[in-house]
Amino acid sequence: MNTKTPAAPPVQKAAKAAEPRLPNPGSKKLFRTIEPYIWIAPSVILMAVFILAPILSVFQRSLNKVSRTGQLRGFNNFENFTKVLKSPTFTLVLKNTIVWTIAVVVISTVLGFILALILNNEFKGRKVARAIVVFPWATTLVIQASAWNFIINTDYGTLNTLLMKLHLISAPVNWTPDPAAYFAWEIACGIFVTIPFVCFCVLSGLQSIDVSYYEAATVDGAGYFQKLFSITLPLVKSSLTVSTVLNIIYVFNSFPIIWTMTKGDPASRTDTLVTYLYKLAFYNSKPGEAAAVSVIGFIILLMCASVYMIYTLRKGDGDL
């Protein structure tokens, strides 16, 4: 008796071969799990190579004795930090940095906010005015600082030339008689180049405010300043907060303006932490102490960023 199963006809074999294979549910679920990490992997790798690795290297150098050629000579028991903190120059530079950062950030924020309120109104030539405001921000800081140096020059500066032509002064004025005056001009330059950033941050927040809020306030008899403090400021507060935090970071780390105008001279009277550590590393051949100054600056900025993060998280919890 033949018990063999008859072979399937060729038509049935072709039909089975043509049937689509269903994907494995397990592999699909696994891909969905790891897919976000695949997309963010390039960014994480770039951050690790170009941000995290240099930060770790600076911390390592700050805790070691470093030769003039950059070779690590072993752990020196926080000697670099001790030398930096005991130096009277560091105290002066830290005070300059605080004055520089607070003055530029506060004044540019106030002026940028006022300018944003003006540019938010409808008037003829508003687009041209907005384009002009961008120029100081779009131009490199080295060019801006060089232009300001030319403006305030005693012998051939445009400021003296203009005032003499207007018969407001009879002879050229020395606008930088001492380091404090030069430092004030550097602060003025920093304010000038920072205003556009604040202005456009606030302007983006102003344009997102619904006009109906102001219409309702007008119906209730609210004046300009009541609308400003009750509607405008609360609704652009987030934009102001972001611009302020970013400005603190940018201004604190600003190098070109100080270096182009004075190089921190005379005797570090106009130095900030960034120019001071640059001198320590490349002029005085003290890379270990320069790394210690870098770490101190990093800690200061980390504290500022932490304050912002705590404020943001608390605000989010309150909204919930």
Secondary structure, DSSP 8 states (H G I E B T S, - for coil): ---------HHHHHHHHHS-----HHHHHHHHHHHHHHHHHHHHHHHIIIIIHHHHHHHHHHTEEE-TTS-EEEE-TTHHHHHHHH-HHHHHHHHHHHHHHHHHHHHHHHHHHHHHHHHTS--TTHHHHHHHHHHHHHS-HHHHHHHHHHHT-TTT-HHHHHHHHTTS-SS---S-SSHHHHHHHHHHHHHHHHHHHHHHHHHHHHHTS-HHHHHHHHHTT--HHHHIIIIIHHHSHHHHHHHHHHHHHHHHT--HHHHHHTTT-STTTT--HHHHHHHHHHTS--HHHHHHHHHHHHHHHHHHHHHHHHHHHHHHHHH-
